[in-house]
Amino acid sequence: MVDQGEGSFLDIKNGDYDTFMPIPYWSWYDKKTEMLKILSEVNDIPSIQFVWPLMRDRIKDYSCYISGNEIEIVPYNASVDVFGSFSKAKHRVLMSATTQDDAFFVKGLSFSTSAVKCPLMFKKQKWSGEKMVIIPSLIDENCDRDLVVTDFARMENKKFGMVSLVPNTRKAKQYSNLGAICADKNNIFDVIESLKKREFKRLVVINNRYDGIDLPDESCRVLIMDSMPYFNSLSDKYEKKCRPNSEIINKKIAQKIEQGLGRGVRGEKDYCAILIIGSDLVKFMRSVTTKKYFSLQTQKQIDIGLEIVKMASEDSNQTESTMKPIISLIKQMLSRDEGWKEYYNDEMQSIEEEENESSIYDQLLEESIIEKMYSVEEYEKASSAMQNLLVNM
């Protein structure tokens, strides 16, 4: 590990949270017996207890990553074959609002590429709920992230909930220093319950949680998506570091963003204004090269957002407060303006389903086959197949 980066190795030893390294696969293989002995002695702790039966006889098929505060051991692919009731079932159904993580469906759950390409959809319901996507910096370049954070963090409001999703503790502290309520792992459920009970005080900040949180109706009428989300797992972070522009990584990022966008709209009649701030997030959602990774519904909501901020920018008065056009748009939605509702409905109804022509599925299937060769120790065949795949990519 020292050979990978001596300074990074020292940072890890000193407990640096953001620095991480993979253990070379040959070192992991050589030390697998020692690792099994260590893990077997603590296999009753929650993080190991439930996965131990899956990994104890397949430790060589795992990889390991180390950061300044955690060690992560992950399989090259999920061991679904050991669950006969799942792997041998004639019919398997996956239900999800967001299904962009094709890599896991094909390589992890062994779904057929045809099933992933053509998911079952309710054709009569093209969309659900109302999201007014607002990008403040496109209305006025002075309305940057810091201004939005400052204004909303200081704002007192007792009529409805306001929530900001941030990717890290540093950004969360900026809000708390301005008076916002920061939810952490110790109080997050109490804070969310207070919102649902309509106990509104100040803006609530949630750190790096983009799923598993429901904020329906008045509990969240204004949602701020602040900057690009971070990956939680070290393996995802490492893959992003090695392949920053890969289709698989971009799909994972898009899915995480979509999960965040959906926190404040939990039903067909629900509605929420969503402010997009942070230059990295704005770029990802606007760029032609990355916007395509979102669902058609989210792409259309982004397009609607770009159109309304264009109109707001044209109508803005230079003598007005920089934030006034943004507040006006939010009030228009909150007052249930008929013009806005009709425009949104017409645009969302115009969504036309497109045939999925991505070539990534064939690659994922090939990778899955190669990994299975490796897992049964057909190393030469796996190596040759991987070389052919790389040549033909």
Beta strands, then each sheet from edge to edge (+ up, - down):
strand 1: 20-22
strand 2: 62-67
strand 3: 71-75
strand 4: 130-134
strand 5: 162-166
strand 6: 181-183
strand 7: 204-207
strand 8: 222-226
strand 9: 271-277
sheet 1: 1+ 2- 3+
sheet 2: 4+ 9+ 8+ 5+ 7+ 6+
end
